[in-house]
Amino acid sequence: MKMNFDFMKWRFPTMFLSLAFFVGSLGLVLFQGLNLGIDFTGGNAVRVEFDNRPDVGQVRQVVSSVVAKEAMIQDSGEKGILIRTNEDTEESRRQLVNVLQVRYPDMKVVGFEKVGPVVGKELRNQALLGLTAALAAILIYITVRFQFRFAVVSVIPLVHDAVLALGFFSLTRMEISSSFIAAILTIVGYSLNNTIIILDRIRENWKDLGRRGIVGLVNLSIQQTLSRTINTTLTTLFPVLALCVWGGPVLAAFSYAMLVGVVVGTYSSIFVATGLIVEWWLRKPLTR
């Protein structure tokens, strides 16, 4: 895609916009918090059986009338359904069973228990430790393969994208399930891939630094990789949009996190990472 759009002309407005969204997202997460689902909070698990088992979607509609948050509902055997809600009181369980029995007279309760969170504190700590180790490995690899500056400006957009996704979920109060963690990790990989493509082209064009200057060099590199960036974004965006529309509540956390991540990740690769490398170089230029 050949074009002469001056991307770096907009680096200050876009970086300021990114900073504002980043700070706003952090504020939302810290002060408003996240709407954590059953995977994080635990709750009641009720196993029921039917003579003629209804569709899981129909059961979900009935359950949603008596629980405040989205319940996890899945098939259990040929006639059974397992229902998990984040409400752990006996009264809430009794109310749930009563509503189901009114709607399905042939229903029988075959078991119930209080369950702990699937994503416990230890697992969250391990996930954070693993993510930190991965970011450190990325820093080391890109420093060796490219430059330390390139490594730093590759990692910053990853943090930026993840925090904005968290801010979106905090703002919309969408429920976060364990699949959200998978979406965040996917977003990190997607954003890094886009950024590395641009930085690799900058490295290839480095011989023209003296003639073009850092601003011209970065603009040229973005333009040369823009068609690949757009194609990658669109081919990812279309199936993600399909998941948002038809994926249902089970995939809601994953699909909407991916939607935000694809859009924000593409934006941060083009404007945030490149804007940072330009400003860093203009203030402290190096020969390599």
Secondary structure per residue as TSV (DSSP state, phi and psi in degrees):
chain	resnum	aa	ss	phi	psi
A	1	M	-	360.0	112.3
A	2	K	-	-95.2	125.5
A	3	M	-	-158.0	162.8
A	4	N	-	-120.0	29.4
A	5	F	-	-67.4	132.6
A	6	D	-	-88.5	88.4
A	7	F	G	-63.2	-40.9
A	8	M	G	-72.9	-12.7
A	9	K	G	-64.6	-26.9
A	10	W	G	-102.2	15.4
A	11	R	H	-66.5	-36.3
A	12	F	H	-70.1	-48.6
A	13	P	H	-60.7	-40.5
A	14	T	H	-70.9	-38.3
A	15	M	H	-69.8	-35.5
A	16	F	H	-66.1	-41.1
A	17	L	H	-62.6	-42.8
A	18	S	H	-62.7	-42.0
A	19	L	H	-63.9	-40.4
A	20	A	H	-64.6	-44.0
A	21	F	H	-66.9	-36.9
A	22	F	H	-64.0	-49.4
A	23	V	H	-64.6	-41.4
A	24	G	H	-62.8	-40.3
A	25	S	H	-66.3	-41.9
A	26	L	H	-60.8	-42.7
A	27	G	H	-61.5	-42.7
A	28	L	I	-62.1	-45.2
A	29	V	I	-65.4	-40.9
A	30	L	I	-73.3	-40.7
A	31	F	I	-100.1	-32.1
A	32	Q	I	-98.0	-27.8
A	33	G	-	79.7	-175.8
A	34	L	-	-115.8	149.7
A	35	N	E	-88.2	84.4
A	36	L	E	-75.1	137.3
A	37	G	-	-87.6	-168.0
A	38	I	H	-62.4	-34.6
A	39	D	H	-58.4	-27.6
A	40	F	H	-100.1	-25.4
A	41	T	H	-108.0	-23.2
A	42	G	-	79.6	-175.3
A	43	G	E	158.5	-149.2
A	44	N	E	-96.7	142.1
A	45	A	E	-120.6	121.6
A	46	V	E	-121.0	125.3
A	47	R	E	-106.3	124.4
A	48	V	E	-126.6	157.3
A	49	E	E	-130.0	153.3
A	50	F	-	-130.7	149.8
A	51	D	S	-66.0	-43.4
A	52	N	S	-123.5	97.4
A	53	R	-	-64.8	126.8
A	54	P	-	-77.1	172.3
A	55	D	-	-69.6	144.1
A	56	V	H	-59.4	-36.5
A	57	G	H	-62.8	-37.8
A	58	Q	H	-66.7	-41.8
A	59	V	H	-62.9	-38.4
A	60	R	H	-62.3	-38.4
A	61	Q	H	-63.5	-40.5
A	62	V	H	-67.1	-45.3
A	63	V	H	-64.2	-36.8
A	64	S	H	-64.2	-17.3
A	65	S	T	-78.0	-13.6
A	66	V	T	-124.8	-5.0
A	67	V	-	-117.3	145.8
A	68	A	S	-75.0	-33.6
A	69	K	S	-117.1	166.5
A	70	E	-	-61.3	131.6
A	71	A	-	-93.5	153.7
A	72	M	E	-92.9	118.8
A	73	I	E	-127.6	126.8
A	74	Q	E	-146.7	156.4
A	75	D	E	-64.6	146.8
A	76	S	E	-140.9	93.6
A	77	G	T	79.1	-168.5
A	78	E	T	-74.9	-33.6
A	79	K	T	-117.8	-4.4
A	80	G	E	-103.4	161.4
A	81	I	E	-138.7	135.6
A	82	L	E	-102.7	126.7
A	83	I	E	-118.8	122.4
A	84	R	E	-117.9	127.4
A	85	T	E	-123.2	157.8
A	86	N	S	-86.2	2.4
A	87	E	-	-92.4	119.8
A	88	D	-	-107.0	15.2
A	89	T	-	-90.5	155.3
A	90	E	H	-66.7	-34.8
A	91	E	H	-64.0	-42.9
A	92	S	H	-65.2	-37.6
A	93	R	H	-65.7	-43.0
A	94	R	H	-63.0	-40.9
A	95	Q	H	-64.7	-39.7
A	96	L	H	-62.7	-46.1
A	97	V	H	-63.6	-41.6
A	98	N	H	-61.1	-43.9
A	99	V	H	-64.5	-41.0
A	100	L	H	-66.7	-38.1
A	101	Q	H	-69.2	-32.7
A	102	V	H	-65.2	-42.4
A	103	R	H	-77.2	-35.3
A	104	Y	-	-127.7	89.4
A	105	P	T	-61.2	-23.8
A	106	D	T	-85.3	5.9
A	107	M	-	-77.8	141.2
A	108	K	E	-127.9	135.9
A	109	V	E	-84.2	119.5
A	110	V	E	-105.7	-5.4
A	111	G	E	173.4	151.4
A	112	F	E	-153.8	155.0
A	113	E	E	-162.5	159.7
A	114	K	E	-88.2	134.1
A	115	V	E	-120.4	148.5
A	116	G	-	-86.7	174.3
A	117	P	-	-67.5	137.0
A	118	V	S	-67.0	-42.5
A	119	V	S	-96.9	87.4
A	120	G	-	-81.2	179.2
A	121	K	H	-60.7	-40.9
A	122	E	H	-64.6	-41.6
A	123	L	H	-66.7	-39.8
A	124	R	H	-63.1	-42.0
A	125	N	H	-63.6	-39.1
A	126	Q	H	-66.4	-38.2
A	127	A	H	-64.3	-42.8
A	128	L	H	-64.7	-40.4
A	129	L	H	-63.6	-43.1
A	130	G	H	-64.2	-40.9
A	131	L	H	-65.8	-40.5
A	132	T	H	-62.3	-43.3
A	133	A	H	-63.2	-39.0
A	134	A	H	-65.1	-42.9
A	135	L	H	-64.0	-39.0
A	136	A	H	-64.0	-41.6
A	137	A	H	-64.1	-38.3
A	138	I	H	-62.5	-44.4
A	139	L	H	-57.9	-46.1
A	140	I	H	-65.5	-46.4
A	141	Y	H	-63.2	-48.1
A	142	I	H	-68.8	-32.2
A	143	T	H	-61.5	-43.9
A	144	V	H	-70.4	-42.3
A	145	R	H	-78.2	-36.6
A	146	F	S	-120.2	-100.5
A	147	Q	-	-147.6	162.0
A	148	F	H	-62.8	-38.6
A	149	R	H	-62.5	-42.0
A	150	F	H	-62.2	-37.7
A	151	A	H	-62.7	-45.7
A	152	V	H	-63.8	-45.8
A	153	V	H	-74.7	-9.4
A	154	S	H	-82.8	-35.1
A	155	V	H	-80.0	-37.6
A	156	I	H	-56.0	-46.1
A	157	P	H	-62.6	-28.4
A	158	L	H	-64.7	-44.8
A	159	V	H	-65.1	-42.4
A	160	H	H	-56.5	-47.6
A	161	D	H	-67.4	-42.9
A	162	A	H	-64.4	-42.3
A	163	V	H	-67.0	-39.3
A	164	L	H	-65.4	-35.6
A	165	A	H	-64.8	-42.0
A	166	L	H	-62.9	-41.6
A	167	G	H	-62.4	-38.3
A	168	F	H	-61.9	-43.9
A	169	F	H	-70.0	-33.7
A	170	S	H	-68.3	-40.7
A	171	L	H	-67.2	-44.5
A	172	T	H	-84.0	-11.8
A	173	R	T	60.8	26.3
A	174	M	-	-67.4	144.3
A	175	E	E	-75.5	137.5
A	176	I	E	-101.8	123.5
A	177	S	-	-111.0	-178.6
A	178	S	T	-63.9	-26.7
A	179	S	H	-66.1	-19.8
A	180	F	H	-62.4	-37.2
A	181	I	H	-62.2	-43.1
A	182	A	H	-61.8	-38.5
A	183	A	H	-65.6	-41.9
A	184	I	H	-62.2	-43.9
A	185	L	H	-64.2	-36.8
A	186	T	H	-66.3	-40.6
A	187	I	H	-60.3	-43.2
A	188	V	H	-59.3	-46.4
A	189	G	H	-64.8	-40.5
A	190	Y	H	-64.4	-47.9
A	191	S	H	-63.6	-42.1
A	192	L	H	-63.0	-40.1
A	193	N	H	-60.5	-46.7
A	194	N	H	-61.3	-42.3
A	195	T	H	-66.5	-42.8
A	196	I	H	-64.0	-36.1
A	197	I	H	-59.3	-44.9
A	198	I	H	-68.7	-44.1
A	199	L	H	-65.2	-34.9
A	200	D	H	-65.5	-37.9
A	201	R	H	-68.8	-35.7
A	202	I	H	-60.4	-43.4
A	203	R	H	-61.3	-41.4
A	204	E	H	-66.0	-32.9
A	205	N	T	-88.6	4.3
A	206	W	G	-59.2	-26.9
A	207	K	G	-63.0	-20.6
A	208	D	G	-94.6	11.1
A	209	L	H	-59.1	-45.2
A	210	G	H	-63.4	-35.1
A	211	R	H	-82.5	-38.2
A	212	R	H	-96.6	-26.4
A	213	G	H	81.0	162.4
A	214	I	H	-65.6	-36.7
A	215	V	H	-65.4	-48.3
A	216	G	H	-64.6	-37.6
A	217	L	H	-64.4	-44.9
A	218	V	H	-68.2	-41.5
A	219	N	H	-59.0	-44.9
A	220	L	H	-61.3	-42.8
A	221	S	H	-65.5	-40.1
A	222	I	H	-63.6	-44.0
A	223	Q	H	-63.7	-37.3
A	224	Q	H	-70.9	-25.9
A	225	T	H	-105.0	2.2
A	226	L	H	-64.5	-41.2
A	227	S	H	-62.6	-39.4
A	228	R	H	-66.8	-40.1
A	229	T	H	-62.9	-44.8
A	230	I	H	-65.6	-43.8
A	231	N	H	-62.5	-43.2
A	232	T	H	-63.3	-42.6
A	233	T	H	-64.3	-45.9
A	234	L	H	-67.6	-41.8
A	235	T	H	-68.2	-22.1
A	236	T	H	-86.5	-37.7
A	237	L	H	-67.6	-39.8
A	238	F	H	-61.4	-51.0
A	239	P	H	-65.7	-31.1
A	240	V	H	-66.2	-41.6
A	241	L	H	-61.6	-39.3
A	242	A	H	-62.6	-39.6
A	243	L	H	-64.6	-39.3
A	244	C	H	-63.2	-37.8
A	245	V	H	-81.7	-44.1
A	246	W	H	-115.1	-1.2
A	247	G	S	-72.6	-22.3
A	248	G	T	79.1	178.6
A	249	P	G	-66.1	-26.4
A	250	V	G	-64.1	-37.3
A	251	L	G	-100.8	7.8
A	252	A	H	-60.5	-48.0
A	253	A	H	-60.4	-45.3
A	254	F	H	-66.3	-48.9
A	255	S	H	-67.6	-41.9
A	256	Y	H	-73.5	-33.4
A	257	A	H	-63.7	-41.0
A	258	M	H	-65.2	-39.4
A	259	L	H	-60.7	-49.2
A	260	V	H	-62.2	-42.7
A	261	G	H	-64.4	-40.3
A	262	V	H	-64.1	-46.2
A	263	V	H	-66.4	-50.7
A	264	V	H	-67.7	-38.1
A	265	G	H	-63.9	-40.3
A	266	T	H	-65.6	-44.6
A	267	Y	H	-60.9	-47.0
A	268	S	I	-67.9	-31.9
A	269	S	I	-66.2	-40.0
A	270	I	I	-79.2	-38.8
A	271	F	I	-109.2	-45.0
A	272	V	I	-72.5	-55.6
A	273	A	H	-61.2	-45.9
A	274	T	H	-70.6	-38.8
A	275	G	H	-61.9	-38.9
A	276	L	H	-66.4	-42.4
A	277	I	H	-66.6	-35.9
A	278	V	H	-66.3	-48.8
A	279	E	H	-65.3	-38.9
A	280	W	H	-62.5	-42.0
A	281	W	H	-72.0	-37.2
A	282	L	H	-66.3	-31.3
A	283	R	H	-86.6	-34.0
A	284	K	S	-139.7	79.0
A	285	P	-	-70.1	148.5
A	286	L	-	-125.8	163.1
A	287	T	-	-83.6	-15.9
A	288	R	-	-131.8	360.0
